[in-house]
């Protein structure tokens, strides 16, 4: 499909924005543990030179050293109890 096409409401365009360096580094973190591969992945995603990505990656790594990590622990059990709604029955003498 082309980036511009015509509809009955007028021309439509698709805007293609590459991710920012921070977004690309964040995405690369979830793909690999190797810092060199993270830098290459982020550079290819954002289209930025590797040196620029490397500088930002070292800057973020220094800031992340004080950040705590979340460790997966025991899952909590969830118990759902269902109570039937109370239905009020009329006395048998009132039905007549």
N, CA, C and O of each residue as an XYZ file, in Angstrom:
384
protein
N       0.845     -1.166      0.000
C       0.000      0.000      0.000
C       0.895      1.235      0.000
O       1.914      1.269      0.689
N       0.523      2.216     -0.750
C       1.299      3.454     -0.819
C       1.144      4.245      0.471
O       0.234      3.990      1.260
N       2.036      5.203      0.680
C       1.955      6.010      1.895
C       0.837      7.038      1.811
O       0.424      7.577      2.837
N       0.334      7.324      0.601
C      -0.785      8.249      0.429
C      -1.823      7.582     -0.469
O      -1.478      7.029     -1.514
N      -3.084      7.634     -0.068
C      -4.146      7.096     -0.889
C      -5.373      7.967     -0.718
O      -5.495      8.710      0.255
N      -6.272      7.866     -1.670
C      -7.463      8.706     -1.668
C      -8.653      7.912     -1.161
O      -8.848      6.750     -1.517
N      -9.442      8.564     -0.324
C     -10.695      7.992      0.145
C     -11.806      8.971     -0.184
O     -11.542     10.060     -0.695
N     -13.035      8.599      0.100
C     -14.136      9.520     -0.186
C     -14.117     10.736      0.742
O     -14.794     11.728      0.471
N     -13.353     10.670      1.828
C     -13.232     11.800      2.748
C     -11.995     12.644      2.472
O     -11.761     13.642      3.153
N     -11.203     12.251      1.482
C     -10.005     13.006      1.136
C      -8.769     12.128      1.198
O      -8.860     10.946      1.530
N      -7.621     12.695      0.883
C      -6.387     11.894      0.889
C      -5.966     11.512      2.307
O      -6.119     12.289      3.250
N      -5.441     10.315      2.432
C      -4.948      9.818      3.718
C      -3.469      9.511      3.583
O      -3.014      9.026      2.547
N      -2.729      9.795      4.634
C      -1.291      9.549      4.648
C      -0.909      8.762      5.884
O      -1.532      8.904      6.937
N       0.118      7.932      5.757
C       0.663      7.196      6.887
C       1.962      7.874      7.273
O       2.866      8.028      6.452
N       2.046      8.275      8.521
C       3.266      8.909      9.005
C       4.144      7.841      9.630
O       3.699      7.087     10.496
N       5.383      7.778      9.191
C       6.302      6.771      9.700
C       7.410      7.481     10.466
O       8.276      8.128      9.878
N       7.367      7.349     11.782
C       8.383      7.948     12.639
C       9.249      6.846     13.219
O       8.727      5.903     13.814
N      10.566      6.945     13.060
C      11.425      5.953     13.713
C      11.389      6.163     15.224
O      11.131      7.276     15.680
N      11.640      5.129     15.999
C      11.614      5.290     17.457
C      12.766      6.169     17.933
O      13.797      6.274     17.269
N      12.579      6.790     19.074
C      13.666      7.567     19.662
C      14.736      6.607     20.162
O      14.510      5.400     20.246
N      15.898      7.149     20.491
C      16.982      6.291     20.975
C      16.603      5.604     22.278
O      16.942      4.439     22.487
N      15.900      6.316     23.158
C      15.488      5.717     24.428
C      14.523      4.559     24.197
O      14.634      3.509     24.830
N      13.573      4.764     23.280
C      12.617      3.699     22.974
C      13.314      2.495     22.350
O      12.988      1.350     22.663
N      14.278      2.760     21.461
C      14.999      1.670     20.805
C      15.847      0.894     21.808
O      15.916     -0.333     21.736
N      16.491      1.590     22.741
C      17.288      0.902     23.760
C      16.402      0.082     24.690
O      16.774     -1.021     25.092
N      15.249      0.610     25.029
C      14.317     -0.118     25.885
C      13.835     -1.389     25.190
O      13.723     -2.439     25.823
N      13.550     -1.298     23.889
C      13.117     -2.480     23.138
C      14.249     -3.494     23.029
O      14.010     -4.699     23.099
N      15.472     -3.016     22.858
C      16.616     -3.920     22.721
C      16.913     -4.638     24.036
O      17.420     -5.760     24.022
N      16.603     -4.007     25.173
C      16.825     -4.646     26.476
C      16.016     -5.928     26.613
O      16.477     -6.900     27.212
N      14.820     -5.926     26.061
C      13.979     -7.112     26.194
C      14.361     -8.211     25.207
O      13.919     -9.351     25.347
N      15.183     -7.875     24.209
C      15.557     -8.871     23.209
C      16.822     -9.636     23.559
O      16.930    -10.821     23.242
N      17.784     -8.983     24.209
C      19.053     -9.649     24.488
C      19.676     -9.105     25.765
O      19.347     -8.007     26.213
N      20.581     -9.891     26.347
C      21.295     -9.469     27.549
C      22.664     -8.886     27.224
O      23.267     -8.229     28.072
N      23.163     -9.112     26.016
C      24.488     -8.646     25.621
C      24.437     -7.152     25.291
O      23.675     -6.751     24.412
N      25.235     -6.314     25.981
C      25.193     -4.869     25.724
C      25.588     -4.489     24.299
O      25.029     -3.544     23.742
N      26.536     -5.200     23.700
C      26.953     -4.873     22.330
C      25.820     -5.140     21.341
O      25.600     -4.362     20.413
N      25.115     -6.229     21.545
C      23.985     -6.527     20.661
C      22.843     -5.545     20.879
O      22.141     -5.187     19.933
N      22.653     -5.109     22.119
C      21.619     -4.102     22.394
C      21.888     -2.831     21.608
O      20.976     -2.238     21.032
N      23.150     -2.416     21.590
C      23.515     -1.184     20.889
C      23.270     -1.339     19.394
O      22.743     -0.426     18.759
N      23.643     -2.478     18.825
C      23.421     -2.710     17.397
C      21.934     -2.731     17.057
O      21.515     -2.164     16.048
N      21.146     -3.381     17.895
C      19.701     -3.455     17.654
C      19.080     -2.068     17.739
O      18.270     -1.694     16.891
N      19.458     -1.305     18.758
C      18.899      0.039     18.924
C      19.307      0.948     17.773
O      18.509      1.770     17.322
N      20.538      0.811     17.294
C      20.990      1.633     16.170
C      20.221      1.286     14.900
O      19.866      2.174     14.125
N      19.966      0.008     14.687
C      19.228     -0.374     13.483
C      17.757      0.032     13.570
O      17.151      0.375     12.555
N      17.181     -0.002     14.768
C      15.781      0.407     14.917
C      15.591      1.904     14.717
O      14.643      2.334     14.062
N      16.498      2.694     15.285
C      16.327      4.144     15.235
C      16.989      4.781     14.031
O      16.674      5.921     13.691
N      17.906      4.068     13.371
C      18.599      4.646     12.221
C      19.698      5.608     12.618
O      20.173      6.376     11.781
N      20.112      5.585     13.867
C      21.162      6.477     14.364
C      22.511      5.772     14.269
O      22.566      4.543     14.218
N      23.609      6.548     14.244
C      24.934      5.917     14.230
C      25.214      5.176     15.536
O      24.701      5.543     16.593
N      26.025      4.137     15.448
C      26.311      3.281     16.601
C      26.996      4.063     17.715
O      26.738      3.807     18.891
N      27.869      5.018     17.367
C      28.584      5.796     18.387
C      27.611      6.602     19.245
O      27.779      6.707     20.460
N      26.601      7.166     18.602
C      25.609      7.960     19.335
C      24.790      7.071     20.275
O      24.502      7.451     21.410
N      24.425      5.901     19.795
C      23.649      4.967     20.613
C      24.503      4.447     21.761
O      24.014      4.270     22.877
N      25.785      4.201     21.482
C      26.694      3.700     22.513
C      26.846      4.719     23.642
O      26.867      4.348     24.815
N      26.952      6.004     23.291
C      27.080      7.048     24.308
C      25.832      7.100     25.188
O      25.934      7.211     26.410
N      24.671      7.020     24.573
C      23.427      7.064     25.348
C      23.256      5.799     26.183
O      22.738      5.859     27.298
N      23.687      4.654     25.653
C      23.560      3.396     26.390
C      24.432      3.404     27.639
O      23.998      2.931     28.690
N      25.645      3.927     27.549
C      26.501      3.997     28.739
C      25.939      4.990     29.747
O      26.028      4.778     30.956
N      25.365      6.065     29.248
C      24.751      7.058     30.140
C      23.566      6.439     30.890
O      23.416      6.645     32.095
N      22.732      5.686     30.179
C      21.584      5.045     30.820
C      22.017      3.921     31.751
O      21.374      3.686     32.774
N      23.096      3.224     31.412
C      23.581      2.138     32.271
C      24.071      2.691     33.598
O      23.870      2.066     34.640
N      24.716      3.860     33.575
C      25.172      4.480     34.819
C      23.990      4.902     35.688
O      24.043      4.786     36.912
N      22.936      5.386     35.061
C      21.759      5.817     35.817
C      20.977      4.616     36.343
O      20.330      4.713     37.386
N      21.027      3.492     35.641
C      20.234      2.322     36.012
C      20.876      1.513     37.128
O      20.242      0.607     37.668
N      22.101      1.815     37.482
C      22.760      1.030     38.530
C      22.059      1.173     39.871
O      22.056      0.231     40.664
N      21.474      2.315     40.138
C      20.773      2.512     41.398
C      19.337      2.043     41.358
O      18.655      2.034     42.382
N      18.872      1.653     40.184
C      17.480      1.239     40.018
C      17.292     -0.175     40.552
O      18.094     -1.064     40.265
N      16.250     -0.378     41.314
C      15.975     -1.713     41.839
C      15.288     -2.548     40.771
O      14.562     -2.026     39.925
N      15.525     -3.831     40.822
C      14.897     -4.727     39.866
C      13.796     -5.507     40.563
O      13.872     -5.781     41.761
N      12.800     -5.851     39.821
C      11.675     -6.599     40.356
C      11.961     -8.082     40.156
O      12.233     -8.534     39.044
N      11.897     -8.817     41.236
C      12.128    -10.254     41.180
C      10.782    -10.942     41.297
O       9.983    -10.635     42.182
N      10.549    -11.863     40.404
C       9.277    -12.578     40.429
C       9.241    -13.496     41.641
O      10.123    -14.333     41.828
N       8.244    -13.333     42.433
C       8.106    -14.150     43.632
C       6.966    -15.129     43.486
O       6.542    -15.465     42.380
N       6.489    -15.572     44.608
C       5.387    -16.523     44.621
C       4.106    -15.804     44.202
O       3.828    -14.689     44.643
N       3.351    -16.451     43.361
C       2.076    -15.874     42.942
C       1.076    -15.989     44.080
O       1.041    -16.987     44.799
N       0.291    -14.985     44.226
C      -0.737    -15.002     45.260
C      -1.956    -15.747     44.748
O      -2.343    -15.622     43.586
N      -2.540    -16.511     45.626
C      -3.740    -17.249     45.252
C      -4.940    -16.321     45.358
O      -5.063    -15.544     46.305
N      -5.795    -16.413     44.399
C      -7.013    -15.616     44.405
C      -8.183    -16.578     44.523
O      -8.338    -17.489     43.710
N      -9.005    -16.368     45.545
C     -10.165    -17.220     45.772
C     -11.407    -16.380     45.534
O     -11.584    -15.325     46.142
N     -12.252    -16.853     44.655
C     -13.489    -16.144     44.355
C     -14.631    -16.962     44.920
O     -14.818    -18.125     44.561
N     -15.387    -16.345     45.804
C     -16.542    -17.017     46.389
C     -17.797    -16.404     45.798
O     -17.911    -15.185     45.666
N     -18.717    -17.253     45.453
C     -19.960    -16.788     44.870
C     -21.084    -17.030     45.857
O     -21.285    -18.145     46.338
N     -21.805    -15.975     46.145
C     -22.980    -16.116     46.998
C     -24.208    -15.905     46.131
O     -24.310    -14.928     45.389
N     -25.116    -16.822     46.240
C     -26.340    -16.696     45.469
C     -27.157    -15.536     46.016
O     -27.212    -15.336     47.229
N     -27.775    -14.793     45.161
C     -28.603    -13.688     45.649
C     -29.823    -14.224     46.390
O     -30.379    -15.264     46.038
N     -30.214    -13.505     47.401
C     -31.376    -13.928     48.179
C     -32.646    -13.645     47.394
O     -32.840    -12.561     46.845
N     -33.473    -14.620     47.360
C     -34.774    -14.422     46.724
C     -35.830    -14.471     47.811
O     -35.836    -15.363     48.660
N     -36.690    -13.529     47.769
C     -37.741    -13.456     48.785
C     -38.987    -14.113     48.217
O     -39.527    -13.699     47.191
N     -39.421    -15.141     48.913
C     -40.638    -15.827     48.498
C     -41.796    -15.330     49.353
O     -41.687    -15.149     50.565
N     -42.849    -15.132     48.696
C     -44.043    -14.706     49.420
C     -44.622    -15.907     50.155
O     -44.552    -17.030     49.656
N     -45.185    -15.685     51.317
C     -45.814    -16.802     52.036
C     -46.929    -17.412     51.189
O     -47.545    -16.735     50.366
N     -47.167    -18.667     51.402
C     -48.167    -19.378     50.587
C     -49.571    -18.797     50.766
O     -50.379    -18.873     49.840
N     -49.883    -18.226     51.918
C     -51.220    -17.667     52.134
C     -51.402    -16.365     51.362
O     -52.535    -16.005     51.042
N     -50.356    -15.670     51.062
C     -50.482    -14.401     50.358
C     -50.656    -14.605     48.859
O     -51.077    -13.683     48.161
N     -50.346    -15.772     48.361
C     -50.449    -16.012     46.927
C     -51.901    -16.158     46.478
O     -52.192    -15.947     45.301
N     -52.791    -16.500     47.345
C     -54.171    -16.776     46.955
C     -54.939    -15.565     46.686
O     -56.119    -15.646     46.346
